[in-house]
Amino acid sequence: MTTTNHITVENKKEKAMDDMPGMGTNRTNPFRSLAGSPNCKVYAKPGGRCQSLQDAIDRASSIAIVGHNNPDGDAVGATQALYQYLLNSGKNAKVIYPNHFAQNLAWMDLHQSSINYQDHPDEIKTVMQGCDLLFVMDFNRVSRTESMAPVLKEKDCVRIMIDHHLEPEWQDFDLAYSDTTVSSTCELLYRVIHAELNPDLIDSHVSNCLYAGISTDTGSFSYSCRHKEIFEAIADLISRGLDTVKVHQNIFDNFSESRMRLLGCCLGDRLIVKPEYNTAYMYLSDADMQKYNYQAGDTEGIVNYGLSIAGIYFAAFFTQRNNRIRMSFRSQGDIDVNIFAKENFGGGGHKNASGGTSYESLEATLAKFEAALPAFYEKSIRPAVESLKKTGYNPGLPTETTEHTEK
């Protein structure tokens, strides 16, 4: 759903590009809309090396596909769907991640051919040196690859971005597809394939990967899915071999015992409810993570449990690893957690789903979060809650609160 804030941000971003080299006020507009998807901005760098997606693929002899750090279901789904699509079109490619993805997403790596920078930095540097086409999937700024970012910045080749997050760094790409109104990068990739490539090459595995990204980035269709096009896309994917039951079981019924006990720790010992702010949050310390044998992806989706409490409209989750606090924010209605993350923790993301990072202690980070709640409640939470209640949406209020103060 497009908002005035989104439009303002994007317009400011495009205006700022007028001051970039070769992007003056007399420049030819580098933006167009994707056929059939008017909200999708397509950017082609003026005088750049790539004006057509199909032509870039046809000309490429070595293709690299990169997902963001801590790849989630949408990142793995988009990269693996594109990889299988390229294989079906007769092209070779390599999928690269900065670090490990969760075990319950491993089934998407059908050929077990992806590599991660954390374990194989030299191999990835060799792959990057030889590639002449680079796809960036589910992120829109190189910094999202963290330790791998210098390798990407140094690589000079045709770069193509497909992503659904706010404020892309357009100038870093030869061709970029950005739509902040879709549910996921996987949904956007589906639309791009239909508009500019060959949808006949979407087989059952491509379909399963696309659905995996859509279902995980919508919290199993509990948010960001109010547009009919998403369900029309799924219906089409079913006709191409999508097995919705198999995908759901692979992702949501495939956790380890230690992960379930980690979840129990969050819900039983680390849940704090703030009914006066319609807010709930959970946290895990480094010691908690070690106690429950944390593996990549074990905390994925836990933040959403806060929103399942009646009367809670803003949920947060904090995890401490190696002197860094990662935080996830989720909200309902018009509560803009992207703004909250940006103003308080230098983070960002989407209106109802965003994140941030802190290098302070866990105690200090949680204290800063709680200190920011009153102002955010008055500015965003309370008016949004009042609006939602008029529609009968999640009208309840928490009636019992137990705060665990151990940090």
Backbone torsions as a table, in degrees:
resi	resn	phi	psi	omega
1	MET	NA	121.6	-177.5
2	THR	-77.5	134.4	178.9
3	THR	-116.9	162.9	178.0
4	THR	-60.1	-38.2	179.4
5	ASN	-61.0	-42.8	-179.8
6	HIS	-61.5	-45.1	-177.3
7	ILE	-63.7	-42.9	-179.5
8	THR	-61.6	-45.3	-179.8
9	VAL	-60.8	-46.4	-177.5
10	GLU	-66.7	-40.2	179.4
11	ASN	-63.5	-40.7	177.5
12	LYS	-63.2	-38.9	-178.7
13	LYS	-63.4	-44.6	-179.4
14	GLU	-67.3	-39.3	179.0
15	LYS	-62.4	-39.4	179.8
16	ALA	-62.9	-25.7	-178.4
17	MET	-70.9	-18.3	177.9
18	ASP	-59.9	-26.7	-177.2
19	ASP	-88.0	-4.2	-179.9
20	MET	-78.0	154.4	178.6
21	PRO	-55.7	128.9	177.4
22	GLY	77.2	9.5	-176.5
23	MET	-127.0	39.5	-177.0
24	GLY	-70.5	-178.5	-174.0
25	THR	-68.0	-19.2	179.4
26	ASN	-93.8	7.7	-177.5
27	ARG	-68.2	156.3	170.7
28	THR	-73.2	135.6	-178.2
29	ASN	-59.2	119.4	-176.9
30	PRO	-83.6	-1.2	-176.1
31	PHE	-102.2	146.3	171.4
32	ARG	-145.7	172.6	176.3
33	SER	-99.9	150.5	175.6
34	LEU	-75.4	134.5	180.0
35	ALA	-55.6	127.3	179.1
36	GLY	82.2	-6.1	-179.6
37	SER	-136.8	79.3	-174.0
38	PRO	-61.1	-22.3	179.8
39	ASN	-83.2	-8.1	-180.0
40	CYS	-88.0	117.1	175.0
41	LYS	-85.1	131.5	175.1
42	VAL	-115.0	122.6	-178.7
43	TYR	-111.7	127.4	173.1
44	ALA	-119.2	119.0	-176.7
45	LYS	-58.7	124.6	179.2
46	PRO	-57.3	129.8	-178.9
47	GLY	69.2	14.3	-176.0
48	GLY	-79.1	-177.1	-174.2
49	ARG	-90.2	-0.8	-173.3
50	CYS	-148.4	119.0	175.7
51	GLN	-115.5	-11.3	-176.7
52	SER	-137.2	130.6	179.7
53	LEU	-64.4	-47.0	-179.1
54	GLN	-63.0	-40.2	179.6
55	ASP	-64.6	-39.3	179.0
56	ALA	-62.5	-40.9	178.5
57	ILE	-67.8	-42.7	-178.9
58	ASP	-62.1	-37.7	-176.0
59	ARG	-80.3	-21.8	-173.2
60	ALA	-71.3	140.1	175.2
61	SER	-106.0	-21.5	178.8
62	SER	-146.4	120.7	-172.8
63	ILE	-117.6	135.1	174.0
64	ALA	-116.7	138.5	179.3
65	ILE	-121.0	122.0	-172.8
66	VAL	-118.7	134.0	172.0
67	GLY	-106.8	171.1	-175.5
68	HIS	-82.5	170.7	177.8
69	ASN	-61.6	147.4	-175.0
70	ASN	50.4	59.9	-173.8
71	PRO	-60.5	127.8	179.2
72	ASP	-96.9	-170.1	-176.9
73	GLY	-60.8	-37.0	-179.5
74	ASP	-71.2	-41.3	179.3
75	ALA	-65.3	-46.4	179.4
76	VAL	-67.9	-42.2	179.2
77	GLY	-60.7	-45.0	-178.7
78	ALA	-67.5	-44.5	-178.5
79	THR	-67.3	-41.2	-178.6
80	GLN	-74.7	-32.9	175.7
81	ALA	-65.2	-44.8	178.9
82	LEU	-65.2	-40.4	178.5
83	TYR	-58.5	-48.2	-179.8
84	GLN	-66.2	-37.8	177.1
85	TYR	-59.9	-45.8	-179.7
86	LEU	-64.5	-39.4	175.2
87	LEU	-59.4	-43.1	179.9
88	ASN	-64.4	-24.2	179.5
89	SER	-93.0	4.0	176.8
90	GLY	89.3	16.5	-179.0
91	LYS	-107.6	146.4	174.0
92	ASN	-95.2	144.2	-179.9
93	ALA	-151.0	167.4	176.7
94	LYS	-131.9	131.2	177.7
95	VAL	-96.9	131.1	-174.7
96	ILE	-127.7	135.1	173.8
97	TYR	-125.3	148.5	177.2
98	PRO	-64.2	-35.3	179.3
99	ASN	-149.7	-169.0	-172.6
100	HIS	-71.9	149.0	169.0
101	PHE	-102.0	168.2	-176.4
102	ALA	-67.5	150.0	-177.5
103	GLN	-62.8	-32.2	-178.5
104	ASN	-74.7	-0.8	174.5
105	LEU	-106.1	-3.4	-173.1
106	ALA	-64.0	-25.7	-179.0
107	TRP	-62.4	-22.5	179.6
108	MET	-72.6	-26.7	176.9
109	ASP	-80.4	70.7	-169.8
110	LEU	-57.1	-37.5	-176.0
111	HIS	-97.1	2.0	-179.9
112	GLN	48.9	44.9	-174.3
113	SER	-112.1	-3.8	-179.2
114	SER	-75.5	156.8	178.8
115	ILE	-133.5	154.7	178.7
116	ASN	-123.2	146.9	-174.2
117	TYR	-66.6	-31.0	-179.1
118	GLN	-58.0	-39.6	-177.6
119	ASP	-99.0	-26.4	-172.7
120	HIS	-133.7	58.8	-177.6
121	PRO	-62.4	-40.2	-178.1
122	ASP	-67.9	-40.8	178.4
123	GLU	-63.2	-40.5	-179.7
124	ILE	-67.9	-38.6	176.8
125	LYS	-61.1	-37.5	177.7
126	THR	-66.5	-43.6	178.2
127	VAL	-61.0	-44.1	-178.0
128	MET	-66.6	-36.0	178.8
129	GLN	-62.9	-33.9	-175.3
130	GLY	-91.4	-12.0	-175.1
131	CYS	-82.5	148.4	177.4
132	ASP	-117.9	3.3	174.4
133	LEU	-145.5	127.7	-176.5
134	LEU	-122.9	122.2	174.0
135	PHE	-99.8	132.4	175.8
136	VAL	-111.6	117.5	-171.2
137	MET	-119.5	128.0	175.0
138	ASP	68.8	23.5	167.0
139	PHE	-155.2	155.6	-172.7
140	ASN	-127.7	12.3	173.5
141	ARG	-147.9	137.5	-172.2
142	VAL	-58.4	-28.5	-177.7
143	SER	-61.8	-19.2	179.7
144	ARG	-68.2	-9.2	176.4
145	THR	-94.5	0.0	174.5
146	GLU	51.4	-112.3	-172.6
147	SER	-62.3	-21.5	-179.3
148	MET	-87.8	-7.4	-174.7
149	ALA	-55.2	-43.4	-180.0
150	PRO	-59.0	-35.0	179.0
151	VAL	-64.1	-42.3	179.7
152	LEU	-69.2	-40.1	-178.4
153	LYS	-63.8	-34.2	-178.0
154	GLU	-77.8	-20.8	-174.7
155	LYS	-75.8	123.9	179.1
156	ASP	-107.8	99.9	176.2
157	CYS	-158.7	179.7	177.1
158	VAL	-66.1	126.0	-178.6
159	ARG	-116.3	131.1	179.2
160	ILE	-126.8	128.8	179.7
161	MET	-110.0	136.0	170.2
162	ILE	-130.6	115.8	-169.7
163	ASP	-160.5	159.8	-178.9
164	HIS	-124.5	16.5	179.5
165	HIS	-92.0	162.5	-178.4
166	LEU	-72.3	154.6	170.2
167	GLU	53.6	62.7	176.5
168	PRO	-68.4	151.4	175.1
169	GLU	-89.7	79.9	-171.6
170	TRP	-52.6	-41.4	-170.7
171	GLN	-63.7	-14.6	-178.6
172	ASP	-85.4	-0.2	-173.9
173	PHE	-128.5	148.2	174.5
174	ASP	-78.7	-33.9	179.7
175	LEU	-145.0	132.0	-176.3
176	ALA	-141.1	136.7	176.4
177	TYR	-116.1	120.0	-176.7
178	SER	-136.5	126.1	177.5
179	ASP	-143.7	109.3	-178.1
180	THR	-85.3	-0.6	-178.6
181	THR	-96.7	-11.2	179.2
182	VAL	-83.4	165.7	-177.1
183	SER	-70.9	-29.9	-166.0
184	SER	-165.6	165.5	172.7
185	THR	-67.3	-32.4	178.5
186	CYS	-62.9	-40.8	176.3
187	GLU	-63.9	-41.2	178.9
188	LEU	-64.3	-42.6	178.5
189	LEU	-60.5	-40.9	176.3
190	TYR	-56.1	-45.4	-178.8
191	ARG	-67.3	-39.6	179.5
192	VAL	-63.5	-43.2	178.8
193	ILE	-60.7	-43.2	-179.4
194	HIS	-67.9	-35.6	-175.2
195	ALA	-83.3	-34.7	-168.7
196	GLU	-130.6	-6.9	179.3
197	LEU	-122.5	-142.4	-175.2
198	ASN	-123.9	99.7	-178.0
199	PRO	-63.8	-16.2	178.0
200	ASP	-66.4	-15.8	179.3
201	LEU	-88.9	2.0	175.5
202	ILE	-80.3	106.5	179.5
203	ASP	-100.2	-169.8	-176.0
204	SER	-63.8	-38.2	-178.3
205	HIS	-71.8	-41.5	174.4
206	VAL	-57.2	-44.0	-179.5
207	SER	-61.9	-44.7	-179.7
208	ASN	-63.5	-41.0	179.8
209	CYS	-66.5	-42.3	178.6
210	LEU	-62.4	-43.2	179.6
211	TYR	-65.4	-36.6	178.2
212	ALA	-58.9	-45.4	179.5
213	GLY	-66.5	-40.6	179.8
214	ILE	-65.4	-45.5	-175.3
215	SER	-69.7	-37.0	-179.8
216	THR	-74.8	-36.6	-178.4
217	ASP	-79.3	-4.6	174.0
218	THR	-111.2	10.0	-177.5
219	GLY	57.3	49.7	-175.6
220	SER	56.7	46.0	174.5
221	PHE	64.1	44.2	175.5
222	SER	-110.4	-7.8	174.8
223	TYR	-158.4	165.0	178.4
224	SER	56.3	33.3	-177.9
225	CYS	-142.6	36.4	-178.3
226	ARG	-87.7	3.0	-179.4
227	HIS	-101.3	139.9	-174.6
228	LYS	-66.1	-26.2	-175.9
229	GLU	-60.3	-31.2	-178.3
230	ILE	-65.4	-37.8	-179.2
231	PHE	-79.6	-28.6	173.2
232	GLU	-66.1	-38.6	177.3
233	ALA	-64.0	-43.9	179.8
234	ILE	-63.6	-40.8	177.4
235	ALA	-59.7	-40.6	178.2
236	ASP	-66.6	-40.3	179.5
237	LEU	-64.7	-35.4	176.2
238	ILE	-61.6	-39.1	178.5
239	SER	-67.3	-17.4	-179.9
240	ARG	-101.0	6.2	173.8
241	GLY	115.1	2.9	178.4
242	LEU	-58.7	132.0	174.7
243	ASP	-113.2	95.6	-174.3
244	THR	-64.7	-36.1	-179.5
245	VAL	-66.1	-45.2	-180.0
246	LYS	-60.7	-43.5	-179.2
247	VAL	-64.1	-45.0	180.0
248	HIS	-60.7	-45.1	-179.9
249	GLN	-64.1	-41.7	-179.5
250	ASN	-62.3	-36.1	-175.1
251	ILE	-91.0	-48.4	-169.0
252	PHE	-100.8	-12.9	179.3
253	ASP	-118.8	39.8	-170.7
254	ASN	-142.2	35.5	-177.3
255	PHE	-94.8	156.1	176.6
256	SER	-80.1	162.1	176.8
257	GLU	-61.5	-40.3	-178.7
258	SER	-64.4	-33.9	178.0
259	ARG	-67.0	-40.3	178.7
260	MET	-63.9	-37.9	177.9
261	ARG	-70.6	-32.7	174.2
262	LEU	-62.8	-43.6	176.6
263	LEU	-61.0	-41.4	178.0
264	GLY	-60.5	-38.8	176.5
265	CYS	-61.6	-43.7	179.5
266	CYS	-60.3	-50.1	-175.0
267	LEU	-74.6	-34.5	-175.3
268	GLY	-89.0	-33.4	-171.9
269	ASP	-124.0	-13.3	-173.3
270	ARG	-125.0	19.4	179.7
271	LEU	-98.5	125.7	176.9
272	ILE	-122.6	125.2	-178.1
273	VAL	-109.8	130.8	177.4
274	LYS	-116.8	81.2	-173.9
275	PRO	-62.5	-29.2	-179.8
276	GLU	-66.3	-17.2	177.3
277	TYR	-117.1	10.7	-177.3
278	ASN	50.8	40.7	-172.2
279	THR	-130.7	145.3	171.8
280	ALA	-138.5	145.3	175.4
281	TYR	-144.1	157.1	176.8
282	MET	-129.6	160.6	178.4
283	TYR	-149.2	156.1	174.0
284	LEU	-134.6	129.0	177.2
285	SER	-83.8	168.1	175.5
286	ASP	-57.5	-38.6	179.1
287	ALA	-64.7	-38.6	176.9
288	ASP	-61.4	-44.7	-176.9
289	MET	-62.6	-41.2	179.2
290	GLN	-69.5	-40.5	-178.6
291	LYS	-59.5	-38.7	-176.7
292	TYR	-102.6	21.8	171.9
293	ASN	52.3	54.0	-178.4
294	TYR	-54.1	133.4	172.9
295	GLN	-123.2	156.9	-179.1
296	ALA	-51.1	129.2	177.0
297	GLY	92.2	-7.9	-176.0
298	ASP	-63.6	-26.6	-178.2
299	THR	-96.3	0.4	-178.2
300	GLU	-61.0	126.9	175.2
301	GLY	87.1	-10.5	-176.9
302	ILE	-63.7	-33.1	-179.6
303	VAL	-56.7	-30.3	-175.9
304	ASN	-68.3	-20.5	-179.3
305	TYR	-62.0	-30.7	179.0
306	GLY	-60.0	-37.8	-178.2
307	LEU	-74.3	-9.6	178.8
308	SER	-82.8	-4.4	175.6
309	ILE	-82.6	130.8	179.4
310	ALA	-57.1	132.1	178.2
311	GLY	85.3	-0.1	178.5
312	ILE	-99.9	126.3	-176.8
313	TYR	-120.2	-10.9	-179.9
314	PHE	-133.6	123.4	-179.0
315	ALA	-126.8	145.6	178.9
316	ALA	-137.9	153.6	179.8
317	PHE	-142.7	130.6	-176.3
318	PHE	-121.2	131.0	177.2
319	THR	-127.8	134.6	-178.8
320	GLN	-105.3	123.6	177.2
321	ARG	-145.4	122.2	173.7
322	ASN	53.4	51.0	175.7
323	ASN	64.9	22.8	176.0
324	ARG	-133.9	137.8	178.3
325	ILE	-105.5	120.2	172.4
326	ARG	-98.6	139.6	-179.7
327	MET	-131.3	144.5	177.4
328	SER	-123.1	137.8	179.1
329	PHE	-123.6	137.5	176.2
330	ARG	-134.5	149.8	-178.5
331	SER	-150.3	171.5	177.0
332	GLN	-120.6	155.0	175.6
333	GLY	63.4	-137.1	-174.9
334	ASP	-93.7	17.6	176.4
335	ILE	-77.5	110.2	-171.3
336	ASP	-91.7	93.9	-179.3
337	VAL	-77.9	-14.0	173.0
338	ASN	-63.1	-44.3	178.1
339	ILE	-66.5	-42.6	178.9
340	PHE	-58.9	-46.2	-179.0
341	ALA	-63.8	-41.2	-177.4
342	LYS	-68.7	-43.5	-175.1
343	GLU	-74.5	-29.2	-173.2
344	ASN	-106.9	-26.7	-174.5
345	PHE	-135.2	12.0	178.4
346	GLY	63.4	24.3	-178.3
347	GLY	-103.4	-149.0	-179.5
348	GLY	160.3	-170.0	-179.4
349	GLY	151.3	-111.7	-179.8
350	HIS	-119.4	171.1	-179.9
351	LYS	-59.3	-44.6	-176.8
352	ASN	-107.0	4.2	179.5
353	ALA	-153.6	116.2	-179.1
354	SER	-149.8	-179.8	-178.0
355	GLY	-152.6	174.9	178.5
356	GLY	-162.3	177.4	-178.0
357	THR	-137.9	142.9	175.8
358	SER	-134.1	141.8	176.5
359	TYR	-109.2	10.4	172.5
360	GLU	-82.3	176.7	177.5
361	SER	-67.4	163.1	177.5
362	LEU	-60.9	-43.4	-180.0
363	GLU	-60.3	-45.1	-179.3
364	ALA	-66.3	-38.7	-179.9
365	THR	-65.5	-44.3	179.0
366	LEU	-66.2	-37.5	177.9
367	ALA	-64.4	-40.3	178.2
368	LYS	-64.8	-39.7	177.8
369	PHE	-62.1	-49.1	-179.2
370	GLU	-64.1	-35.8	179.6
371	ALA	-66.4	-27.7	-178.9
372	ALA	-83.8	-13.3	-174.6
373	LEU	-64.2	-46.5	-176.3
374	PRO	-56.1	-47.2	-179.3
375	ALA	-66.3	-40.9	179.9
376	PHE	-67.2	-35.0	178.0
377	TYR	-61.4	-48.4	-178.2
378	GLU	-67.1	-37.1	-175.6
379	LYS	-78.5	-39.4	-169.7
380	SER	-128.6	-46.3	-172.6
381	ILE	-68.4	-51.5	-175.1
382	ARG	-60.8	-48.5	178.7
383	PRO	-63.0	-35.3	179.6
384	ALA	-69.1	-40.1	179.7
385	VAL	-64.7	-43.2	179.0
386	GLU	-60.7	-40.0	178.1
387	SER	-66.3	-43.1	-179.6
388	LEU	-65.6	-39.5	-178.4
389	LYS	-63.5	-30.4	178.3
390	LYS	-63.9	-24.1	179.3
391	THR	-94.7	-1.2	-178.2
392	GLY	78.3	18.4	-175.8
393	TYR	-88.5	118.2	179.0
394	ASN	45.0	58.9	-172.0
395	PRO	-77.2	-12.7	-173.0
396	GLY	-70.7	166.2	174.6
397	LEU	-126.9	144.6	175.7
398	PRO	-59.0	135.2	-178.1
399	THR	-107.5	-11.6	-178.0
400	GLU	-143.6	131.3	-175.9
401	THR	-131.0	130.8	173.4
402	THR	-125.5	117.9	-179.3
403	GLU	-100.7	128.2	175.6
404	HIS	-102.2	114.3	-170.5
405	THR	-94.6	-3.7	179.0
406	GLU	-65.3	129.0	180.0
407	LYS	-112.0	NA	NA
